[in-house]
Each structure stands twice: as C-alpha cells, then as structure tokens.
Amino acid sequence: MPGIDAEKLIGRLARGDSLAAIVLLGTDPYLREMCRNKIVEACVPESARVWAVARLSAREAGWGDILQRARTMPMLSPRQVIIVEGAESIEKLGDEARGKILDELGEYLHSPAPFTVLLIEAAELDGRQKFFKLLSEKGLIVSLTIGDESAASLAAQMAKDLGAEIDPNAASLLADIMNREPGRIRIELEKLAAYAHGCGRITTADVEELVVAARKNTVWQLADILAARNRNAAFAFLDNVLREGEDPIGIVGVLAWMYRKLIEASDLPKQTNGYQAARQLGMRPESAEAAVRNAHRIPKSQLLDGLVALAEADSQLKSGIPNPRALTEFLIARLTSSPS
C-alpha cells in the first residue's frame, strides 16, 4: 500500500477501514502518541484495553512471540492492537536472523489474523531493504509528518487543550518556525500559554517575542548579516546561538521561516513601510520592515536557492548526521557565498 500522513490515517480510521498492519514511521513523539491513541480508540473498546492492547519491544521480544500473540484471539474484545516498538532493530541483525524474521512476518502478513491490528513503530527504515518493501506491500506506511494548514490547526487545538486561545496567524507562524513538528510546537505552546495566562489570546507578537526573538541574536540580525555576505559575522552568530543552547534543527527551521518571509517581502514595493508590510506578512512592524529591507538587498533567485539549501540541511540533520555543527557551518558558508 502507498504511504500516507497522520491526518489521512485518522480519516481512514474514522471511516472504519480495516487495517491488518500499520507502520508509524518517524520520530515526532506527539504525532506518534496521537496516532497510536487514535488506532486504539478505533479498534478496542475502552473497557477491554487492559487485555486487548499489548506493547512489545522488537529488540527484546522475539518476532515469533509477537506474531504468535497476534494470532491469539483477544479476551473480551472483538479486536486487539499489538504495538511493536523499535522495529528498525531488524535492520541491524545478521542476514540469517533477519531472513528468518522476514519469512515469518511475510507468512503472517499474507494471511493476517482478522481480529488483530499489528502496529509497528520505527524511527526510520531503509527503503532499499526487504523489510521496508514487505511492509509497504502488505501494510500501511504512515509518515509522522503534517502539512502547513494541518499543523496550524493542530497548534490551535493544542492551545485549547492547554486552556488558551491562539490567533490563526500566530498558529501559522509558530507551526512554520517549528518546522511543523508537533512535539516542538507543543513545548513552545506550553510557554506561550503560561505567558498569556489572564491576558487573552496568544498573538503573533507573543510568538515573535518568546519564540523568534527570545535569543540575544535575533533572526533578523542574521538577515542583515547574510544580505551583506559577512561570512565571519554569520559564523560568530551561529557560534553564539549554539552556545546559548539552540538546537541545529531549530536554527535551520527558523532560518527557513525567515527565508520564506523574505521571499514574500520581495514581492512588496521597496518603499513599503513596516506597518503596511506587517499586514501583508503577518508580522510585527519592526520585523516586517527588516524583512522588506533585506528582501530587496538579496536577489530573489538567491533567496530561492537558500530555501533549497535549508531544506536539504533540514533533511540531513533529521537523518541523524554525526556532526550537526559541521553541517550547519557548511550551510552558513553556502548562504553567504557569492552568486555564480
């Protein structure tokens, strides 16, 4: 079966689709827990979850035992969910051990127990290996990612769960800055909800104050540096934010947000003032003014190339590259290089 995202999985469960094997692929803890809970809620009555929901580790429990449990009819429930954690460990086994497991799993998936949903969880899988290909053919691969609009809606729901409200523009901004990663969005919303407690809604200004500009070195300071192609100053900026405890993935996420805003601002007239630009860009006037100023100092083609470089760096950082700092420094060098 082709892969889908978390939102589409929830839609299929709501329709009552029968799924023998589901693979949750990704590292976002919030999305993983949300999907897992939705699957359990759709398949097992609340009163039976003590008996009909099992969590097993692929590293500790043998796959023979896992599949035997899947073939055993549950007590007091029409269906059961068998959660298999750490499934990527199979890729580290020797050829013989891995081959045996794949034969057993392939046999089960060819004729799965109709009363069992096998929920397989993995941080990442090698698409070239037989394990991934088998799961793709016989099961449903769910990528733990979420789109722009859905991420903003999810941020609004998270804020509501925390007893707060967030403006739509602020929700979109937060989702964008956090690279649409629900786990990171949730952490920032907890801070924002506490900050806005008793003061009404969470606004775009609040997000910029606590999330974007909470650092001593703001992202728009870096925009000035990049526009001037001052590589030494850019490296000093990077060193400062890393020493302040910023995560390289978070830095790249904020830079990608900044580049998207610069691209938007490049379509505005050069003389647009901060207040006019603020309405167009959904930002505070001071930040909007900086965006327009720098957008007209950097050619749009260079901004688009920079956005591609940021997307590539984001992908590499999330793949578990051994030296994130070196990659981030290479990215800064690329962003400050002279155009060909």
Beta strands, then each sheet from edge to edge (+ up, - down):
strand 1: 4-5
strand 2: 21-25
strand 3: 53-57
strand 4: 80-85
strand 5: 116-122
strand 6: 140-143
sheet 1: 1+ 6+ 2+ 5+ 4+ 3+
end
